[in-house]
Amino acid sequence: MIHAVYIIHQVSGVCVLYNKYGTIEFNEDLIAGFLTALKDFSKEVTGGKGHIKVLDMVIYNIHLVFKGGILIAAASDKRDSKEIAQNKLELLLDEFLKRYGEALESWSGDVRVFRDFNNFVDEILQKGKIAEVPREIPLLKLYEKDYNKEQKILKKGATLDNRILEQENIKREWLNKRLPRQVVSQGLINDEEYKIAHLCNGFSDVNEIAEKVGKNVEYIQEVINKLDRLEMIKMIQV
């Protein structure tokens, strides 16, 4: 989900429009100042030839689009399509400049003039759901019962980030469970595959697991396929 989107006037650093759809949000004044400074920094270090487009914030991404003195930023889940999110934000920026470009030249600082753009943002972003794409995630069967229990506790569609878990007083102690070491001593899997098996927690896809262990995606996929054949994991769609 795209949790929040901010439209920022770069010269003044004022957030002229803010739409919230999920649980991740920031202080409007702080995020406006930070991202405006970041935009200027990226321009400086690249000699004006490049911009930062996505900030990886570990449990979510911040997407950035710059044009015509306007910055649009949005916080989205890691599972969301970066390409779709970026494309829709660019579309929003183009439409915003088309509607308000002339008005911005003599803008007095009254953000109320942009209010009618809220509905267009809702429509284009489908109230935050536009970049959601189904993914297959490996889940170790050892974790299945606890994983399903956690899913029932959290409200439908909620993002399983640490903040929500704290709010719901949920602890993932079940992730400390381990397969019996006999699966290694008997030669079913090796030590590295044993480690990878426990990263199949229902929250990380093949690409994310590959990043965590420092291996290429093709190798991780082979391990996942092997664990699947051994019926140690199941693939779930999120």
Secondary structure as UniProt FT lines:
FT   STRAND          2..9
FT   TURN            10..13
FT   STRAND          14..20
FT   HELIX           28..45
FT   TURN            46..48
FT   STRAND          54..56
FT   STRAND          60..67
FT   TURN            68..69
FT   STRAND          70..77
FT   TURN            78..79
FT   HELIX           82..105
FT   HELIX           111..117
FT   HELIX           118..125
FT   HELIX           126..128
FT   TURN            129..131
FT   STRAND          136..140
FT   HELIX           141..143
FT   HELIX           144..153
FT   TURN            156..157
FT   HELIX           162..167
FT   TURN            168..169
FT   HELIX           173..176
FT   HELIX           182..185
FT   TURN            186..187
FT   HELIX           191..197
FT   TURN            198..199
FT   HELIX           206..213
FT   HELIX           217..229
FT   TURN            230..231
FT   STRAND          233..237
//
